[in-house]
Amino acid sequence: MNTFLKSLIIVSTFVLAPICAYSQYHLKHCCYYNDYWGNWKEFDDCKVKGNYDSFIIYEGSKHPSNYFFKFEIQGYVTPSKKEIKQHYKTKTWWEYYGYVEYYICDLYPTVVDILKEKSRLLREDDLSFYDYDRRLSALKASKMAKGESFNPIGFKKMRKNAKIKIAPYKKIPQCYNIYFDGVGYAIDLNNLIFINGKPKQVIDYGFMKTTITG
């Protein structure tokens, strides 16, 4: 076996294999509030389940039932190929209505508070950060000093009506702009597809491709 081939095997074993084993879905999100959209950012260690008219996003280390965001289009009907072609040709966004589910807490009692602080939606682990209890105690003390009551809500799920807009596409939906509670939350699936409710995404690293499924 020549030196080049040996080197190739070593690279494949110790470099490429870990990339395949530990890859996460490469999804992007963007927030809209105070009349402006922010920058696109990639989700950190998140997974997704569902379909094009409804899916959940949850932390990769948690069970899907512990999702931190969900949306659902009500009364969704799969468009015909002719309709898809027409929307794509005229650059017309699809517009639907439905609902979203997300979370708030005592430090961030509104979705705007959350987006301003974190540029993303709230996750349960955010309540475990080292300074959360300190800030929560300070909030309680401040309210009591003003003679106000303090009734902690913890990690509270909210369900709100939403307008869901989907960017025109050639084959399958990829970019969603979801509006609720005076804010917007955009999600780019980044070439992820759903097959019978399960996600599949092919990532091209330039020197190799890997498939991520869930």
C-alpha positions, 0 to 999 in steps of 0.5 A, a space after each residue: 500500500 503506497 503512502 498516499 493511500 495510507 494517508 487517505 485512509 487515516 484522514 477518512 477514519 479520524 477526520 471524516 467519520 467524526 463529521 458524519 457522526 456529530 453533524 447537526 441540522 443546519 437550519 437558520 433563523 432570523 427575528 423581526 421586531 421594532 420594524 426591522 429584520 435581524 441577521 440570519 443565524 444558525 440554530 445551535 444543536 437543534 433538531 426538527 420534526 414534522 412536515 411542511 405545514 407544521 413542525 417543532 424545533 427542539 434541543 438535540 439533547 432533549 426529547 422532541 416533546 420538550 420542543 421550544 417552538 412549534 407552528 401549525 398551518 390550519 386547513 393546509 392543502 398541498 398546492 398543485 404543481 401548476 400553482 407552485 409554478 405560478 407562485 414561483 414565476 410571479 415571486 408571490 409568497 404563500 400566505 396562511 393562518 394558524 398558530 404558534 407555541 413558544 415559551 416565556 419566563 419571569 425575566 422575559 415575560 414577552 416574546 419581544 423581551 426574549 428576542 431583544 436579549 437573545 436574538 432567538 426564542 427561549 429554551 428551558 436551559 436558559 433558566 439554568 444559566 448561572 446568573 438566572 437565579 440572581 437576576 430573578 431574586 433581584 427582580 423579586 426584591 425590586 417588585 417587593 420594594 415597590 409594594 408589588 406582588 411577585 407570582 413566578 411563572 417559571 417556564 410558561 408555554 404560550 399559544 398564539 394565532 399566527 400568520 405564516 408566509 412561505 417564500 415561493 419555491 420550485 419543489 418544496 417549501 424552504 423559507 417561512 416567515 411566521 408573524 405573531 404577537 407583534 414579532 416575526 420569526 423566519 426559519 430557513 430549512 436550508 435544503 432540509 426535506 420531510 419524508 413521512 414526518 422525518 427530516 433529511 438533510 444533505 450537507 455538502 462540505 466541499 470535500 464530502 457530503 453527509 446525510 443527516 436524518 432524524 
